[in-house]
Structure formats: structure tokens, C-alpha cells
Amino acid sequence: MPRFVIAGLLLGSMAAPGQAPAGGATAELRYFQHSGWLVKTAAHVLVFDYVEAIPGGNVLPEALALSPRDLDGKQAVVFVSHGHVDHYWPGIGEWSRQRPGIRYVVGWPDSRLPGAHAMKPHETWSPGDLLVATTGSTDEGVGFLVTVDGLTLYHAGDHARWADQDAKAFDSEIRWLKNLGSTIDLAFFPVATGMACDPRPSIWQGVRDAALELKPRVLIPMHVQCVDKLDVYERFRSSVQDDLDGTAVVAPARLGERFHYEAGRLSRPE
């Protein structure tokens, strides 16, 4: 049986048609910078596209950087969508020296991360405690759909409608993802280009259309590496929120910001 069919059967069993009632899954989120996120669930800590220093760009302040202590007490899985320097920081490989049980999941074959599990587009991987499916990307690597501890999230990596000519390829991957039948709790999508941090209309239109198709409970914009332009996230939220019935758009306001997910809602801790 093809791997994407297996994924559809597994993920579809967790979802009802349309927007399913919110389950009991909870999670703690932390935004680092650019496309870097930490998601803590009941038994796991997931890290996505973590980068401490972007060449020619921002350096994450030491007080906001991820420490190996953040990986304690749970099963740690580090995801890297592709090898671009704004998504992949080789220093994450050193974490395995202090936390030997850490697992790396990557979207290209030659990351050189210890014991990394490399995935191509439209593959699934289930080591027993979580399920991962991958979409393709309009740039490099993959996007990750992860189901773990009752939570399903999608991190798009560099998959975006960067320009109008990317529309067909972008929409094709979104349809493939939709056909898996999963109800997505959290969806992370790029809303601006890399170093220029340009919030192109084509990118925003693509994310809006993807959210209408996928109907995630929460949509989170990412991929703004210019610290002085983080207001792009709020501008995006204001632009699309009224169009997305049933999906809440939550815009990070600063590096290191923390969020709590419960009952289908993402909130900022008081």
C-alpha cells in the first residue's frame, strides 16, 4: 500500500468530516525567531527549524536561546525542514551529546545530524509514539505534519506561494495534505520572504487559501527574520482573520514569546 494511503488511513481515523470538536490535547509553544518553534505536548518536546544565528541576519539573544534543559523530562524530536541557513543551524547536533535520546527528522538526505531520519515529500514515518507525514515544498525540503499526544500540527517549512507562478505547485501540496483527512490543531506558514522580509501579496493569498482548505483550528504566521518587521505578523492577521471562519489567527509579537494551546484555542499566558 502506498505510504500516502497509509497516512490517510491513520490520520483520517483521528478526524471527523469538517471541523471536528476540539479534543483534550494541550501544548506549550515558544517562538524563537524566523521559523523556529518549540512545542511541548504531554510526553514530547518538538523543535522545528531552530536557528540561533542567521548569517547576515539576526542572532537570537542568549536569554531566549534553547537550552538542553528545555528538552528534559520528555521525548525530544527535532525537525529541520531543509538545509537553508535560516532553517538549519548545525549546532543542534551538539544537543545529542547531552541528551542521547534525542531524535532528528530532516527533509534532505545529507544533514550529518547524528542518527537523523531523512524524509522525502509524501512519505510517512511512525516510530510508535508519533506519526509524521511530509508535503513537498515550493522551495527546498519538506513540510511536516506531526500527530503526537492527541495533537496534530503542520509546519510548512519553506512551502509558500512565493510568486504567482508558484500557485499550481503550492496548491497541489495543500490538496495532498487535505486529502489525508487530518484535523489540524496548529498550522505554521511563511508570510514573508527571507532576508528582505517582504510580505508579498502572493504569499498572503496562498496562506489564506490554504487555511480555507485545511481549516486548522489555529493559524500562526512565521518566516519574518527582520526583528524590526515583526509587525508583519499582526498585519497579516488583521488582513485575513475575517475571511477565516473557524480558524483563529495568532500573530507572534516578539522573539521568545510563549503560548498555551488548549481546547482548540491558543492564548498568551498571563
C-alpha positions in Angstrom: 0.0 0.0 0.0 1.4 3.5 -0.9 2.7 5.4 2.0 0.4 8.4 1.5 -2.6 6.0 1.6 -1.3 4.6 5.0 -1.1 8.2 6.2 -4.6 8.9 5.1 -5.9 5.9 7.0 -4.0 6.7 10.2 -4.7 10.4 10.2 -8.2 10.1 8.9 -9.1 7.9 11.9 -8.4 10.9 14.1 -10.7 13.4 12.3 -14.4 13.8 11.6 -15.7 15.5 8.4 -15.3 19.2 8.6 -14.0 20.9 11.7 -14.1 18.3 14.4 -14.8 19.3 18.0 -11.6 20.3 19.9 -10.1 17.4 21.8 -8.3 17.3 25.1 -4.8 17.9 23.7 -2.8 20.7 25.3 0.6 22.2 24.3 3.0 24.9 25.3 4.6 26.8 22.5 7.6 29.1 22.3 8.6 31.2 19.3 12.3 31.6 18.8 12.8 33.6 15.6 12.1 33.3 11.8 10.5 29.8 11.5 11.8 28.4 14.8 9.3 26.9 17.2 9.2 24.7 20.3 6.1 22.7 21.0 5.7 20.8 24.3 2.9 18.2 24.5 2.0 15.7 27.2 5.0 13.5 26.6 7.1 15.1 23.9 9.0 18.3 23.1 9.2 19.1 19.4 11.6 21.6 17.9 11.1 23.0 14.4 13.7 24.8 12.2 15.6 26.2 15.2 18.4 28.6 14.3 20.4 30.7 16.8 22.3 32.8 14.2 21.2 33.6 10.7 24.2 34.7 8.5 23.7 38.3 7.5 20.6 38.4 9.8 19.6 38.2 13.4 21.4 36.5 16.3 19.0 35.1 18.9 19.7 36.7 22.3 21.3 34.2 24.7 18.4 34.6 27.2 16.0 33.4 24.5 18.1 30.5 23.1 17.0 26.9 23.6 18.9 25.1 26.3 19.3 21.3 26.5 17.4 21.6 29.8 14.3 22.6 27.8 14.4 19.0 26.4 14.4 17.3 29.8 11.6 15.1 31.1 10.0 14.4 27.7 10.9 12.6 24.5 12.7 15.2 22.3 12.2 15.3 18.5 14.0 18.0 16.4 12.6 18.7 12.9 14.5 20.5 10.2 12.6 21.1 7.0 15.6 21.8 4.8 19.2 22.8 4.8 19.0 26.6 4.2 20.9 28.6 6.8 17.8 30.3 8.0 16.2 27.0 8.9 19.1 24.8 9.8 21.7 25.5 12.5 24.4 22.8 12.7 24.7 23.4 16.5 21.6 21.4 17.1 23.7 18.3 16.5 25.6 19.0 19.7 22.4 18.5 21.8 22.7 14.8 21.3 25.9 14.8 23.3 24.0 15.9 26.4 20.6 14.3 25.6 21.5 10.9 23.9 17.8 10.0 23.4 17.1 13.0 21.1 15.8 12.2 17.6 16.3 14.3 14.4 13.9 14.3 11.5 15.1 16.2 8.4 13.8 17.0 4.9 17.1 16.2 3.0 19.5 13.3 2.9 22.9 14.7 3.9 22.3 16.7 7.1 25.0 14.9 9.0 23.0 15.1 12.2 23.5 12.1 14.4 21.1 9.3 13.5 18.8 11.6 11.5 15.8 10.2 9.8 15.6 11.8 6.4 12.2 12.1 4.7 11.2 13.0 1.1 7.9 14.6 0.2 4.8 12.4 0.6 6.3 10.0 3.0 5.2 8.9 6.4 7.1 7.7 9.4 5.8 6.3 12.6 8.3 5.1 15.2 5.5 4.2 17.5 4.9 7.3 19.6 4.2 9.8 16.9 3.2 10.0 13.2 4.9 12.2 10.7 3.8 12.9 7.1 5.6 15.2 4.7 4.5 17.5 2.0 6.7 18.9 -0.7 7.8 22.5 -0.9 7.9 25.2 -3.5 11.5 25.8 -2.3 13.6 23.1 -0.7 12.9 20.2 1.6 9.5 19.3 3.1 6.7 20.5 5.3 5.9 18.3 8.4 2.5 17.1 9.5 3.0 15.7 13.0 0.5 13.9 15.2 1.5 13.2 18.8 -0.2 13.0 22.1 -3.6 13.9 20.6 -2.2 17.0 18.9 -1.8 17.5 15.1 0.3 20.3 13.7 1.6 21.3 10.3 4.9 23.2 9.9 5.2 24.3 6.3 9.0 24.9 6.3 9.6 26.9 3.1 6.4 25.9 1.4 4.7 29.1 0.2 3.2 30.8 -2.8 6.4 32.9 -3.2 5.2 34.3 -6.5 2.1 33.9 -8.7 3.9 31.2 -10.8 4.2 29.0 -7.7 0.4 28.8 -7.3 -0.1 25.5 -9.0 2.7 23.7 -7.1 1.7 25.3 -3.8 -2.0 24.4 -4.2 -1.2 20.8 -5.2 0.6 20.2 -1.9 -2.2 21.7 0.1 -4.7 19.4 -1.6 -2.5 16.4 -0.9 -2.3 17.5 2.7 -6.1 18.0 2.9 -6.7 14.5 1.4 -5.0 13.0 4.4 -8.2 13.9 6.3 -6.5 15.1 9.5 -8.0 17.8 11.7 -5.1 20.2 12.2 -4.8 22.0 15.5 -1.9 24.3 14.7 -0.7 25.4 11.2 2.5 27.4 10.8 3.0 29.1 7.4 5.6 31.6 6.0 4.1 35.1 5.3 7.2 36.9 4.1 10.4 36.3 2.1 13.7 35.6 3.7 16.3 38.4 4.2 14.1 41.1 2.6 11.2 40.2 4.9 8.8 41.1 2.0 5.2 40.3 2.7 4.2 39.7 -0.9 0.5 39.6 -1.8 1.0 36.2 -3.5 2.3 34.7 -0.2 -0.6 36.0 1.9 -3.1 34.9 -0.7 -1.6 31.4 -0.7 -1.8 31.1 3.1 -5.3 32.4 3.2 -6.4 29.9 0.5 -4.5 27.1 2.4 -6.3 27.9 5.6 -9.7 27.9 3.9 -8.9 24.4 2.5 -7.3 22.9 5.6 -9.4 24.6 8.2 -6.8 24.4 11.1 -8.0 25.5 14.5 -5.2 28.0 14.8 -3.1 29.6 12.0 0.3 31.0 13.0 2.4 33.2 10.6 6.2 32.8 10.6 9.3 33.4 8.4 9.9 37.0 9.3 13.6 37.2 10.2 13.8 41.0 10.5 13.3 41.8 14.1 12.3 45.4 13.2 9.5 44.0 11.0 7.7 41.6 13.3 4.6 43.7 12.9 4.2 41.9 9.6 2.6 39.1 11.6 -0.1 41.3 13.1 -0.7 43.0 9.7 -1.2 39.5 8.2 -3.6 38.6 11.0 -5.6 41.7 10.5 -5.8 41.2 6.8 -7.1 37.6 6.7 -8.8 36.9 10.0 -12.3 38.0 8.9 -12.1 35.6 5.9 -11.3 32.5 8.0 -14.4 31.4 9.8 -13.5 28.7 12.4 -9.7 29.4 12.3 -8.1 31.8 14.7 -5.0 33.6 13.5 -2.5 34.3 16.3 0.4 36.6 15.5 3.7 36.5 17.4 4.7 39.9 18.7 8.2 39.3 19.9 11.1 36.8 19.9 10.8 34.3 22.7 7.0 34.7 23.1 5.2 31.8 24.7 1.7 30.5 24.1 -0.7 27.9 25.6 -2.9 25.7 23.4 -6.0 24.0 24.9 -9.5 23.2 23.7 -8.8 24.5 20.2 -7.5 27.9 21.4 -4.1 29.5 21.5 -3.6 32.0 24.3 -0.8 34.0 25.8 0.0 33.1 29.5 -1.0 35.9 31.9 
